[in-house]
Amino acid sequence: MRKKKKNKVKFTKFEKFLFVITAIVSLSYPFMSVFAKSTLSEMNYKLENSKAKIAEQNKNNESLKMKINELASLENLESVAKKMGLSYTNNSIKTIDK
């Protein structure tokens, strides 16, 4: 009775290298995917915060523009002029044309 020899399949170094690389990529893909999604989520959160700050600043700017218009109004200028002892007459206004 003769024993049969089993032929072992021997892999070359290149095949082993490909196997290792394939295993690494296959195992690391889920982690990379989760990391990418969490990074994207964080960026979206920062974007929304920035948009909220911009909207708040725009409201503040509009409020300040309205206040400037109120302070620059003719009624306000007349009241400030009266407080300082100045008077407003149309005869004292001179226009200069180019």
N, CA and C atoms as a LAMMPS dump frame, in Angstrom:
ITEM: TIMESTEP
0
ITEM: NUMBER OF ATOMS
294
ITEM: BOX BOUNDS ff ff ff
-5.0000000000000000e+02 5.0000000000000000e+02
-5.0000000000000000e+02 5.0000000000000000e+02
-5.0000000000000000e+02 5.0000000000000000e+02
ITEM: ATOMS id mol type element x y z
1 1 1 N 0.817 -1.161 0
2 1 2 C 0 0 0
3 1 3 C 0.873 1.24 0
4 2 1 N 0.661 1.901 -0.973
5 2 2 C 1.445 3.096 -1.16
6 2 3 C 0.644 4.321 -0.758
7 3 1 N 1.279 5.214 -0.067
8 3 2 C 0.615 6.446 0.336
9 3 3 C 0.661 7.422 -0.825
10 4 1 N -0.47 8.046 -0.991
11 4 2 C -0.509 9.055 -2.033
12 4 3 C 0.042 10.364 -1.497
13 5 1 N 0.854 10.962 -2.292
14 5 2 C 1.372 12.264 -1.91
15 5 3 C 0.378 13.337 -2.33
16 6 1 N 0.12 14.189 -1.39
17 6 2 C -0.747 15.312 -1.727
18 6 3 C 0.142 16.42 -2.254
19 7 1 N -0.22 16.915 -3.361
20 7 2 C 0.548 18.03 -3.919
21 7 3 C 0.068 19.324 -3.276
22 8 1 N 0.97 19.967 -2.609
23 8 2 C 0.646 21.252 -2.012
24 8 3 C 0.794 22.323 -3.079
25 9 1 N -0.161 23.223 -3.034
26 9 2 C -0.101 24.327 -3.978
27 9 3 C 0.772 25.399 -3.347
28 10 1 N 1.795 25.757 -4.037
29 10 2 C 2.687 26.785 -3.515
30 10 3 C 2.39 28.09 -4.239
31 11 1 N 2.242 29.114 -3.429
32 11 2 C 1.978 30.439 -3.98
33 11 3 C 3.285 31.185 -4.149
34 12 1 N 3.32 32.004 -5.163
35 12 2 C 4.517 32.825 -5.367
36 12 3 C 4.441 34.026 -4.432
37 13 1 N 5.547 34.723 -4.324
38 13 2 C 5.578 35.893 -3.456
39 13 3 C 4.594 36.957 -3.936
40 14 1 N 4.48 37.11 -5.239
41 14 2 C 3.553 38.089 -5.784
42 14 3 C 2.105 37.737 -5.446
43 15 1 N 1.746 36.467 -5.53
44 15 2 C 0.392 36.035 -5.194
45 15 3 C 0.1 36.249 -3.716
46 16 1 N 1.091 35.975 -2.867
47 16 2 C 0.923 36.207 -1.428
48 16 3 C 0.733 37.698 -1.161
49 17 1 N 1.532 38.505 -1.845
50 17 2 C 1.433 39.961 -1.695
51 17 3 C 0.036 40.441 -2.109
52 18 1 N -0.465 39.964 -3.24
53 18 2 C -1.806 40.338 -3.687
54 18 3 C -2.867 39.902 -2.689
55 19 1 N -2.705 38.717 -2.127
56 19 2 C -3.658 38.232 -1.141
57 19 3 C -3.674 39.127 0.097
58 20 1 N -2.501 39.494 0.576
59 20 2 C -2.404 40.349 1.762
60 20 3 C -3.017 41.719 1.484
61 21 1 N -2.699 42.296 0.331
62 21 2 C -3.25 43.605 -0.013
63 21 3 C -4.775 43.534 -0.125
64 22 1 N -5.276 42.499 -0.757
65 22 2 C -6.727 42.328 -0.892
66 22 3 C -7.38 42.181 0.476
67 23 1 N -6.757 41.425 1.362
68 23 2 C -7.301 41.251 2.715
69 23 3 C -7.309 42.573 3.471
70 24 1 N -6.233 43.323 3.365
71 24 2 C -6.146 44.612 4.072
72 24 3 C -7.221 45.566 3.559
73 25 1 N -7.358 45.659 2.249
74 25 2 C -8.364 46.562 1.668
75 25 3 C -9.764 46.115 2.058
76 26 1 N -10.017 44.829 1.995
77 26 2 C -11.342 44.313 2.332
78 26 3 C -11.698 44.566 3.788
79 27 1 N -10.738 44.446 4.673
80 27 2 C -11.002 44.643 6.096
81 27 3 C -11.036 46.115 6.482
82 28 1 N -10.281 46.953 5.784
83 28 2 C -10.232 48.36 6.164
84 28 3 C -11.312 49.204 5.492
85 29 1 N -11.947 48.714 4.444
86 29 2 C -12.974 49.484 3.745
87 29 3 C -14.122 49.918 4.656
88 30 1 N -14.685 49.047 5.486
89 30 2 C -15.78 49.5 6.365
90 30 3 C -15.349 50.632 7.309
91 31 1 N -14.135 50.543 7.816
92 31 2 C -13.657 51.589 8.719
93 31 3 C -13.468 52.906 7.97
94 32 1 N -12.915 52.838 6.772
95 32 2 C -12.725 54.045 5.975
96 32 3 C -14.071 54.659 5.608
97 33 1 N -15.049 53.82 5.313
98 33 2 C -16.379 54.305 4.961
99 33 3 C -17.027 55.033 6.136
100 34 1 N -16.951 54.453 7.311
101 34 2 C -17.517 55.085 8.503
102 34 3 C -16.787 56.386 8.81
103 35 1 N -15.476 56.389 8.684
104 35 2 C -14.698 57.594 8.929
105 35 3 C -15.086 58.699 7.953
106 36 1 N -15.24 58.365 6.685
107 36 2 C -15.611 59.363 5.672
108 36 3 C -16.998 59.93 5.959
109 37 1 N -17.931 59.069 6.333
110 37 2 C -19.285 59.536 6.628
111 37 3 C -19.319 60.409 7.875
112 38 1 N -18.528 60.064 8.877
113 38 2 C -18.504 60.888 10.081
114 38 3 C -17.857 62.24 9.798
115 39 1 N -16.834 62.26 8.961
116 39 2 C -16.203 63.519 8.582
117 39 3 C -17.184 64.388 7.801
118 40 1 N -17.916 63.787 6.893
119 40 2 C -18.92 64.516 6.127
120 40 3 C -19.997 65.083 7.04
121 41 1 N -20.424 64.288 8.005
122 41 2 C -21.436 64.742 8.956
123 41 3 C -20.924 65.923 9.772
124 42 1 N -19.679 65.858 10.205
125 42 2 C -19.087 66.946 10.975
126 42 3 C -19.002 68.224 10.139
127 43 1 N -18.627 68.092 8.874
128 43 2 C -18.542 69.255 7.99
129 43 3 C -19.925 69.87 7.76
130 44 1 N -20.943 69.024 7.616
131 44 2 C -22.311 69.536 7.457
132 44 3 C -22.765 70.288 8.702
133 45 1 N -22.394 69.767 9.869
134 45 2 C -22.738 70.438 11.123
135 45 3 C -22.076 71.811 11.197
136 46 1 N -20.798 71.881 10.836
137 46 2 C -20.093 73.165 10.851
138 46 3 C -20.686 74.131 9.828
139 47 1 N -21.076 73.603 8.684
140 47 2 C -21.691 74.43 7.648
141 47 3 C -23.001 75.037 8.136
142 48 1 N -23.822 74.239 8.783
143 48 2 C -25.093 74.741 9.302
144 48 3 C -24.86 75.795 10.386
145 49 1 N -23.864 75.58 11.237
146 49 2 C -23.544 76.587 12.251
147 49 3 C -23.091 77.883 11.6
148 50 1 N -22.278 77.777 10.572
149 50 2 C -21.811 78.973 9.867
150 50 3 C -22.975 79.702 9.206
151 51 1 N -23.889 78.955 8.603
152 51 2 C -25.06 79.58 7.978
153 51 3 C -25.904 80.304 9.013
154 52 1 N -26.059 79.712 10.186
155 52 2 C -26.84 80.344 11.248
156 52 3 C -26.163 81.63 11.718
157 53 1 N -24.841 81.608 11.862
158 53 2 C -24.11 82.813 12.27
159 53 3 C -24.217 83.902 11.216
160 54 1 N -24.151 83.513 9.945
161 54 2 C -24.263 84.487 8.857
162 54 3 C -25.648 85.124 8.862
163 55 1 N -26.679 84.305 9.05
164 55 2 C -28.044 84.832 9.088
165 55 3 C -28.213 85.798 10.257
166 56 1 N -27.656 85.441 11.409
167 56 2 C -27.735 86.309 12.58
168 56 3 C -26.997 87.627 12.335
169 57 1 N -25.839 87.56 11.708
170 57 2 C -25.071 88.771 11.423
171 57 3 C -25.803 89.64 10.4
172 58 1 N -26.454 89.02 9.422
173 58 2 C -27.225 89.787 8.439
174 58 3 C -28.376 90.531 9.104
175 59 1 N -29.049 89.869 10.059
176 59 2 C -30.118 90.544 10.809
177 59 3 C -29.556 91.723 11.59
178 60 1 N -28.408 91.515 12.207
179 60 2 C -27.763 92.582 12.971
180 60 3 C -27.391 93.748 12.053
181 61 1 N -26.866 93.435 10.867
182 61 2 C -26.497 94.479 9.91
183 61 3 C -27.722 95.273 9.463
184 62 1 N -28.826 94.577 9.198
185 62 2 C -30.052 95.263 8.795
186 62 3 C -30.542 96.183 9.913
187 63 1 N -30.466 95.704 11.131
188 63 2 C -30.88 96.514 12.279
189 63 3 C -30.022 97.773 12.381
190 64 1 N -28.726 97.616 12.191
191 64 2 C -27.831 98.773 12.26
192 64 3 C -28.076 99.747 11.107
193 65 1 N -28.376 99.223 9.921
194 65 2 C -28.699 100.098 8.786
195 65 3 C -29.957 100.909 9.064
196 66 1 N -30.96 100.262 9.683
197 66 2 C -32.178 100.983 10.025
198 66 3 C -31.894 102.072 11.048
199 67 1 N -31.03 101.772 12.001
200 67 2 C -30.683 102.769 13.013
201 67 3 C -29.932 103.945 12.379
202 68 1 N -29.042 103.657 11.428
203 68 2 C -28.326 104.727 10.723
204 68 3 C -29.316 105.607 9.973
205 69 1 N -30.277 104.993 9.298
206 69 2 C -31.283 105.763 8.566
207 69 3 C -32.12 106.621 9.504
208 70 1 N -32.447 106.09 10.684
209 70 2 C -33.201 106.876 11.662
210 70 3 C -32.386 108.074 12.137
211 71 1 N -31.103 107.848 12.423
212 71 2 C -30.259 108.94 12.92
213 71 3 C -29.967 109.973 11.832
214 72 1 N -29.975 109.548 10.573
215 72 2 C -29.692 110.47 9.474
216 72 3 C -30.963 111.124 8.93
217 73 1 N -32.113 110.837 9.514
218 73 2 C -33.361 111.404 9.011
219 73 3 C -33.411 112.907 9.265
220 74 1 N -34.202 113.61 8.459
221 74 2 C -34.304 115.066 8.548
222 74 3 C -34.849 115.504 9.903
223 75 1 N -35.844 114.787 10.424
224 75 2 C -36.421 115.148 11.726
225 75 3 C -35.37 115.075 12.836
226 76 1 N -34.564 114.014 12.802
227 76 2 C -33.533 113.859 13.825
228 76 3 C -32.475 114.948 13.686
229 77 1 N -32.088 115.266 12.456
230 77 2 C -31.093 116.321 12.252
231 77 3 C -31.619 117.666 12.736
232 78 1 N -32.898 117.929 12.489
233 78 2 C -33.487 119.195 12.96
234 78 3 C -33.514 119.257 14.479
235 79 1 N -33.858 118.137 15.12
236 79 2 C -33.912 118.147 16.592
237 79 3 C -32.524 118.33 17.196
238 80 1 N -31.512 117.712 16.599
239 80 2 C -30.146 117.877 17.092
240 80 3 C -29.68 119.312 16.85
241 81 1 N -30.034 119.879 15.7
242 81 2 C -29.647 121.257 15.392
243 81 3 C -30.297 122.226 16.375
244 82 1 N -31.569 122.01 16.714
245 82 2 C -32.249 122.887 17.676
246 82 3 C -31.612 122.79 19.053
247 83 1 N -31.203 121.57 19.449
248 83 2 C -30.55 121.398 20.751
249 83 3 C -29.234 122.162 20.81
250 84 1 N -28.562 122.283 19.686
251 84 2 C -27.27 122.962 19.651
252 84 3 C -27.408 124.452 19.307
253 85 1 N -28.649 124.914 19.173
254 85 2 C -28.873 126.339 18.926
255 85 3 C -28.775 126.739 17.467
256 86 1 N -28.91 125.829 16.569
257 86 2 C -28.868 126.132 15.138
258 86 3 C -30.285 126.183 14.593
259 87 1 N -30.474 126.882 13.503
260 87 2 C -31.799 126.944 12.895
261 87 3 C -31.699 126.53 11.439
262 88 1 N -32.836 126.089 10.899
263 88 2 C -32.893 125.595 9.526
264 88 3 C -33.778 126.546 8.725
265 89 1 N -33.185 127.164 7.722
266 89 2 C -33.962 128.014 6.811
267 89 3 C -33.55 127.69 5.389
268 90 1 N -34.521 127.725 4.491
269 90 2 C -34.245 127.423 3.094
270 90 3 C -33.381 128.491 2.438
271 91 1 N -33.438 129.709 2.936
272 91 2 C -32.669 130.807 2.341
273 91 3 C -31.173 130.653 2.572
274 92 1 N -30.793 129.955 3.634
275 92 2 C -29.371 129.83 3.941
276 92 3 C -28.723 128.632 3.243
277 93 1 N -29.518 127.847 2.49
278 93 2 C -28.971 126.68 1.785
279 93 3 C -28.527 127.121 0.413
280 94 1 N -27.3 126.806 0.069
281 94 2 C -26.752 127.132 -1.237
282 94 3 C -26.392 125.854 -1.955
283 95 1 N -26.765 125.765 -3.23
284 95 2 C -26.414 124.608 -4.016
285 95 3 C -25.35 124.998 -5.029
286 96 1 N -24.436 124.125 -5.272
287 96 2 C -23.337 124.377 -6.197
288 96 3 C -23.44 123.356 -7.31
289 97 1 N -23.505 123.811 -8.518
290 97 2 C -23.544 122.937 -9.676
291 97 3 C -22.173 122.896 -10.308
292 98 1 N -21.862 121.819 -10.9
293 98 2 C -20.555 121.676 -11.561
294 98 3 C -20.573 122.28 -12.919
